[in-house]
Amino acid sequence: MNRPLRHVWLVVAVLFLTLFGSTTYIQVFQAKSLNADSRNARTMYNEFGRDRGPLVVGGSAVADSVPSDDSYGYQRQYADGPMYAPVTGYYSVVYGFSGLENALNDTLSGEADSLFYQRMADIVSGRTPQGATVELTIDPAAQEAAYDALDGQRGAAVALDPETGAVLAMVSTPSYDPAELASHDRRGVRDAWRRLSEDPEKPLTNRAIGGSLYPPGSTFKLLVAAAALDSGSYTKDSVIPGPGSYTLPGSSSVMSNHSGGNQAPCGPGDQSSLQDALRQSCNTSFAMLGTSLGEDELAKTVEEYGFGQKMSIPLRVTPSTIGTDLDDAQLATTSIGQYEDRVTPLQMAMVAASFDNDGQVMKPQLVQSVRTSSLKEVSSLTPEKLSQPLSASNAAQMREMMQAVVTDGTGEAAQIDGAEVGGKTGTAQWGEGRNPHAWFVGYANKGDRKVAVAVVVEEGGYGSDAAAPIAQDIMKAVVSP
């Protein structure tokens, strides 16, 4: 071979190797990032051109896809969109996915590893690939009761099955209609997004599991009472101090038992039983009790209930927290649900559920089952125990104390005929000159039906007035349908 031909051959070989290397790099190493690039129209059309699986509640789809007469192929639609938005989220050609549309995207699109054989069967048979059907744990009656009772107020409600952790209701209000963001009219979607994201009421925030979180107020006294029982030094009948006022240790600040500086003691001789202190929601009793238990004991207890723990249900849940490195004055205030205490309604529903489940904390779960397009079950809910902060006997004492709150205390508005109901109200201070947040945390049993709930109404005032009636509606929908 003469020299000119060798030069040509070398140039061709180098070009071939360069082309081979660049193609391999793009197809193997850059494929994932290119597919995820928002500018990749082909990927977007492929994604939205799939027959995406439905999200099903009570046998009916609350999110599903229908054929569309445009280049996308399918249009996502939502039944009772605002009611279920905190659960479903949205599926948008402009702003991507949220909620379960995001958390379960691989399953709904049919790309999950668990659906491999279904995909192969579709390819062999020539069928159009379809996403899986996801059946949710939501009880439609409980969800509707929560949504209607909150009636657009700022707040949230969560209901759980105490024995399995199944989420029976998850509502956050004010809400939004996911259909506005799922439209294929890009200009309309952007206008809707701008309006929703700039709304001071924050309808896009799922207050049930995230957002800025809330001080729990007096509902936190349930955790202090549980810590006291678990310490072995107290029972529900133990006598504890409850003076009309309490000067915080190392401070000139004075804590009173009730709003408005009411300095009535919690019982004769400035004492009462632990049960009576919870029934009356005595601030001084629980501030002194928390200080006596100590920060380490309280921190250990709340951690066992899930505080500070990352959790996916499969929606991502913001961890609840309390302050750390507390002096005694801060610990006293923490013990009545103030200072740096911040919780989600889901976390407080888990606390209530544990008392009605012999002291066991179950992992909350939103997915009941996953089925292929041919209705073959791929997976189903398996109850998962997270921890056991209390013995069954101490959990029974907590239920007795919570029942006293409902039968003859601040939670009377949560009573349900023929059902065992226990709970705790809360009135959480959060801002100077602002109305307090209203809370109710509790459970109800009737026959073999059980439910645990947590309700918060932002700036709702007293939990007994604003939150307890909402909780009653939700619990009644489950135990007395």
C-alpha positions in Angstrom: 0.0 0.0 0.0 1.5 3.3 -1.0 1.8 6.2 1.4 -1.2 8.3 0.2 -3.5 5.3 0.6 -2.2 4.6 4.1 -2.9 8.2 5.0 -6.4 8.0 3.7 -6.9 4.7 5.5 -5.7 6.2 8.8 -7.9 9.2 8.5 -11.0 7.0 7.8 -10.1 4.7 10.7 -9.7 7.7 13.1 -13.0 9.2 11.9 -14.7 5.8 12.3 -13.4 5.3 15.8 -14.3 8.9 16.8 -17.9 8.4 15.4 -18.2 5.0 17.2 -16.9 6.5 20.5 -19.1 9.5 20.4 -22.2 7.5 19.5 -21.4 5.0 22.3 -20.9 7.8 24.8 -24.2 9.5 23.8 -26.3 6.2 23.8 -24.8 4.7 26.9 -23.5 7.4 29.2 -25.7 10.4 28.2 -28.9 8.6 27.6 -30.4 9.2 31.0 -29.6 12.9 31.2 -30.8 13.5 27.6 -34.0 11.7 28.3 -34.5 13.8 31.4 -33.7 17.1 29.6 -36.8 19.3 29.6 -35.9 20.5 26.0 -36.1 16.9 24.7 -39.5 17.1 22.9 -39.3 13.5 21.8 -39.1 12.2 25.4 -42.0 14.4 26.4 -44.2 13.2 23.6 -43.2 9.6 24.4 -44.1 10.2 28.0 -47.4 11.8 27.4 -48.2 9.5 24.5 -48.5 6.5 26.9 -51.8 5.1 28.2 -51.0 6.0 31.8 -52.5 3.8 34.5 -55.3 5.1 36.7 -55.3 6.0 40.4 -58.4 4.3 41.9 -60.3 5.1 45.1 -63.3 2.9 46.1 -63.4 1.3 42.7 -63.5 4.5 40.8 -60.7 6.3 39.1 -59.8 9.7 40.6 -57.0 10.2 38.0 -56.9 8.5 34.6 -56.0 9.1 30.9 -58.2 9.4 27.9 -57.2 9.6 24.2 -56.7 13.2 23.0 -56.9 14.7 19.5 -53.5 16.3 19.7 -49.9 15.4 19.3 -49.7 14.2 23.0 -51.9 11.2 22.4 -53.5 11.1 25.9 -55.1 13.6 28.3 -54.9 13.2 32.0 -58.2 13.9 33.8 -59.2 14.1 37.5 -62.5 13.3 39.2 -63.2 15.5 42.2 -59.8 17.1 41.5 -59.6 19.5 44.5 -60.7 16.9 47.0 -58.0 14.4 45.9 -55.3 16.9 44.8 -53.1 16.4 47.9 -53.0 12.7 47.1 -52.9 12.5 43.3 -50.9 15.7 42.6 -50.8 16.8 39.0 -49.3 15.6 35.7 -48.3 18.6 33.6 -46.7 19.0 30.2 -45.2 22.3 31.5 -44.4 21.8 35.2 -43.8 18.0 35.4 -45.4 15.8 38.1 -46.3 16.0 41.8 -48.0 13.9 44.4 -48.5 10.2 43.5 -48.3 11.1 39.9 -44.6 11.8 40.6 -43.9 9.2 43.4 -45.5 6.4 41.3 -44.5 7.6 37.9 -42.7 4.4 36.9 -45.7 2.3 37.9 -48.3 4.5 36.3 -46.3 4.7 33.1 -45.6 0.9 33.0 -41.8 1.3 33.3 -41.4 -0.1 36.9 -39.2 -3.2 37.2 -42.2 -5.1 38.7 -44.0 -4.7 35.4 -41.2 -6.2 33.2 -43.1 -9.3 32.2 -46.1 -7.3 31.4 -44.1 -5.1 29.1 -42.6 -8.2 27.4 -46.1 -9.7 27.0 -47.3 -6.4 25.4 -44.4 -6.4 22.9 -44.8 -10.1 21.9 -48.6 -9.7 21.5 -48.4 -6.4 19.8 -50.7 -4.7 22.4 -50.3 -1.0 23.1 -48.3 -0.7 26.3 -50.4 0.4 29.3 -49.5 1.6 32.8 -50.5 -0.2 35.9 -53.6 0.4 37.9 -52.9 1.7 41.4 -55.6 1.2 44.0 -55.3 3.6 46.9 -56.2 3.0 50.6 -58.3 6.1 50.7 -61.9 5.7 52.0 -64.0 7.9 49.7 -66.6 8.6 52.5 -63.8 9.7 54.9 -62.1 11.8 52.3 -65.4 13.6 51.4 -66.3 14.1 55.0 -62.9 15.7 55.7 -63.0 17.9 52.6 -66.6 19.1 53.2 -66.0 19.7 56.9 -62.9 21.8 56.4 -64.9 23.8 53.9 -62.0 25.7 52.3 -60.5 26.8 55.6 -56.7 26.8 55.8 -55.9 23.5 57.3 -55.6 19.7 56.9 -56.9 16.4 58.1 -55.5 12.9 58.1 -57.3 9.6 59.0 -55.5 6.3 59.5 -56.4 2.6 60.0 -54.6 2.1 63.4 -53.9 -1.6 62.7 -52.5 -1.4 59.2 -51.3 2.1 58.7 -53.6 2.5 55.7 -54.3 6.2 55.0 -58.1 6.5 54.9 -58.2 10.3 54.3 -55.7 13.0 53.4 -57.1 16.5 52.8 -55.4 19.8 52.6 -57.3 23.0 52.1 -57.7 25.4 50.3 -57.0 23.1 47.4 -56.7 23.3 43.6 -57.9 21.4 40.5 -55.1 19.3 39.0 -56.9 19.4 35.7 -55.9 23.1 35.3 -52.2 22.0 35.3 -52.8 18.9 33.3 -54.3 20.8 30.3 -52.4 20.6 27.0 -53.0 24.4 26.6 -49.6 25.6 27.6 -50.6 29.2 28.0 -53.6 28.3 30.1 -51.4 26.0 32.3 -48.9 28.8 32.8 -51.6 31.2 33.8 -53.1 28.7 36.2 -49.6 28.0 37.7 -48.9 31.7 38.2 -52.3 32.2 39.9 -51.9 29.2 42.2 -48.2 29.8 43.1 -48.8 33.4 43.9 -52.0 32.8 46.0 -51.2 33.7 49.6 -53.4 30.8 50.7 -50.9 28.4 49.2 -53.3 25.9 47.6 -50.4 23.9 46.1 -49.0 23.0 49.5 -49.9 19.7 51.0 -50.4 20.8 54.6 -51.1 17.2 55.8 -47.5 16.1 55.3 -45.4 19.2 54.6 -45.3 22.9 54.2 -44.2 25.0 57.2 -45.6 22.5 59.7 -47.5 23.5 62.9 -46.9 23.9 66.6 -49.1 21.1 68.0 -50.3 23.0 71.1 -51.9 20.8 73.8 -52.2 17.7 71.6 -48.4 17.3 72.4 -49.5 16.6 76.0 -50.4 13.1 74.7 -46.7 12.5 74.0 -45.7 13.8 77.5 -48.3 11.6 79.1 -47.0 8.6 77.1 -43.4 9.3 78.1 -44.5 9.5 81.8 -46.2 6.1 81.6 -43.3 4.6 79.7 -40.9 5.8 82.4 -42.5 3.4 84.9 -42.9 6.1 87.5 -46.4 7.1 86.6 -49.9 5.7 85.9 -53.0 7.5 84.8 -54.0 7.8 88.5 -50.7 9.3 89.7 -51.1 12.6 91.4 -49.1 15.4 89.9 -48.8 19.1 90.7 -51.0 21.6 88.8 -50.8 25.1 90.4 -52.8 27.9 88.8 -49.5 29.5 87.6 -46.0 28.4 87.2 -42.9 30.6 86.9 -40.7 29.0 84.3 -37.3 27.9 85.7 -34.6 30.5 85.4 -37.1 32.9 84.0 -39.5 35.6 85.1 -42.1 34.4 82.6 -45.3 33.0 84.2 -47.3 30.2 82.6 -51.0 30.0 83.3 -53.4 27.0 82.8 -55.7 28.6 80.3 -55.9 31.5 77.9 -56.4 34.9 79.2 -54.1 34.3 82.1 -56.6 32.1 84.0 -54.7 31.0 87.1 -57.2 28.4 88.3 -55.4 25.4 89.7 -56.0 21.9 88.2 -57.4 20.4 91.4 -57.7 20.7 95.1 -54.4 21.6 96.8 -52.9 22.4 93.4 -52.9 18.7 92.4 -54.7 16.3 90.2 -54.3 12.9 88.7 -52.5 12.6 85.4 -55.8 11.6 83.8 -57.6 14.7 85.1 -54.7 16.9 84.1 -55.1 15.7 80.5 -58.9 16.0 80.7 -58.6 19.6 81.7 -55.5 20.2 79.5 -53.6 21.7 82.4 -50.6 23.6 81.1 -48.7 23.9 84.4 -49.1 20.1 85.1 -47.5 19.1 81.8 -44.9 21.8 81.9 -43.7 20.6 85.3 -44.1 16.9 84.3 -42.0 17.4 81.1 -39.3 19.2 83.1 -39.3 16.4 85.7 -39.0 13.7 82.9 -36.1 15.6 81.3 -35.2 16.3 77.7 -33.6 12.9 77.0 -36.7 11.0 78.0 -39.0 13.3 76.0 -36.7 13.2 73.0 -36.5 9.4 73.1 -40.3 9.1 73.2 -41.0 11.4 70.3 -38.3 9.7 68.2 -40.0 6.4 68.7 -43.2 7.9 67.4 -41.5 9.0 64.2 -40.2 12.5 65.0 -37.1 13.4 63.1 -37.5 10.4 60.8 -37.5 10.5 57.0 -40.6 8.7 55.7 -42.2 8.0 52.3 -45.8 6.8 52.1 -44.8 6.9 49.1 -45.3 10.7 49.2 -42.4 12.3 50.9 -43.2 13.4 54.4 -41.5 16.3 56.2 -40.2 15.1 59.5 -41.8 16.5 62.7 -39.3 18.0 65.2 -38.9 19.4 68.7 -36.1 21.7 69.9 -32.8 20.4 71.2 -30.3 21.5 73.9 -33.2 22.9 75.9 -33.0 24.7 79.2 -35.7 24.0 81.7 -37.8 26.9 80.7 -37.7 25.8 77.1 -38.4 22.2 78.0 -41.5 23.3 80.0 -42.8 25.3 77.0 -42.0 22.4 74.7 -44.0 20.1 76.9 -47.2 21.9 76.2 -46.6 21.9 72.4 -45.0 25.3 71.9 -41.5 26.7 71.6 -39.9 24.9 68.6 -42.3 22.0 68.4 -43.3 21.5 64.7 -45.5 18.7 63.5 -47.5 17.4 60.5 -51.1 16.2 60.9 -49.9 12.8 59.6 -47.5 12.6 62.5 -50.1 13.4 65.1 -52.5 10.9 63.5 -49.8 8.2 63.9 -49.5 9.1 67.6 -53.3 8.6 68.1 -53.3 5.4 66.1 -50.6 3.9 68.2 -52.7 4.2 71.4 -55.5 2.3 69.6 -53.1 -0.4 68.4 -51.7 -1.7 71.7 -48.9 0.9 71.6 -47.6 -0.1 68.1 -46.7 2.6 65.5 -47.5 1.4 62.0 -46.0 2.9 58.8 -48.6 5.0 57.0 -49.3 3.7 53.4 -51.3 5.1 50.6 -51.2 2.2 48.1 -53.6 -0.7 48.6 -52.5 -2.7 45.5 -50.9 -2.5 42.1 -52.4 -4.4 39.1 -51.3 -4.8 35.5 -53.6 -3.7 32.7 -54.9 -7.3 32.7 -55.8 -6.9 36.4 -53.1 -9.3 37.6 -52.0 -8.2 41.1 -48.4 -7.2 41.3 -48.2 -6.0 44.9 -50.5 -5.3 47.8 -50.3 -3.5 51.1 -48.3 -5.3 53.8 -48.6 -3.7 57.2 -45.3 -2.6 58.5 -44.6 -2.0 62.2 -42.2 1.0 62.8 -41.9 0.8 66.6 -43.6 0.1 69.9 -43.1 3.1 72.2 -45.7 1.9 74.7 -46.7 -1.5 76.1 -50.3 -2.6 75.5 -51.2 -1.9 79.1 -49.9 1.6 79.0 -51.6 2.2 75.6 -54.9 1.1 77.3 -54.3 3.7 80.0 -53.8 6.4 77.3 -57.1 5.4 75.7 -58.9 5.7 79.1 -57.4 9.2 79.6 -58.4 10.3 76.0 -61.9 8.9 76.5 -62.2 11.2 79.6 -61.3 14.2 77.4 -64.2 13.4 75.1 -66.8 12.3 77.6 -66.2 15.1 80.2 -63.5 17.4 78.9 -62.6 19.7 76.0 -63.3 17.1 73.3 -67.0 16.6 73.9 -67.8 17.8 70.3 -66.1 14.6 69.0 -68.6 12.2 70.6 -70.2 9.6 68.4 -73.3 7.6 69.5 -72.5 4.0 70.1 -68.7 4.4 69.5 -65.7 4.6 71.8 -64.1 7.9 71.1 -60.9 9.3 72.7 -59.0 12.4 71.8 -57.2 15.6 72.7 -57.9 19.1 71.7 -55.2 21.7 71.1 -55.0 25.5 70.8 -51.6 26.4 69.4 -50.1 29.9 69.7 -48.0 30.7 66.6 -47.8 34.4 66.0 -48.1 37.7 67.9 -51.6 39.1 67.5 -52.7 36.0 65.4 -55.5 33.7 66.2 -54.2 30.3 67.4 -54.4 27.1 65.3 -57.1 24.7 66.4 -56.3 21.0 66.8 -58.0 17.7 67.5 -56.1 14.4 67.6 -58.0 11.1 68.5 -59.5 7.8 67.6 -62.8 6.0 67.3 -63.9 2.4 67.5 -67.2 0.8 66.8 -67.4 -3.0 66.4 -64.5 -4.0 64.1 -64.2 -0.5 62.6 -61.3 1.7 63.8 -59.9 5.0 62.8 -57.4 7.5 64.1 -57.5 11.2 63.1 -55.6 14.5 63.3 -57.2 17.8 62.3 -55.7 21.3 62.2 -57.5 24.5 61.3 -55.2 27.4 60.8 -56.2 30.4 63.0 -59.3 28.4 64.0 -59.1 29.3 67.7 -60.1 26.6 70.2 -59.7 23.0 69.1 -62.9 22.1 70.9 -64.8 24.5 68.7 -63.1 24.4 65.3 -61.3 21.0 65.0 -63.3 18.5 67.1 -66.5 18.7 65.0 -64.5 18.1 61.8 -62.8 15.1 63.4 -66.2 13.8 64.5 -67.5 13.9 60.8 -64.4 12.0 59.6 -64.5 9.4 62.3 -68.3 8.9 61.9 -67.8 8.4 58.1 -65.5 5.4 58.9 -67.1 3.8 62.0 -70.8 4.7 61.4 -71.1 4.7 57.6 
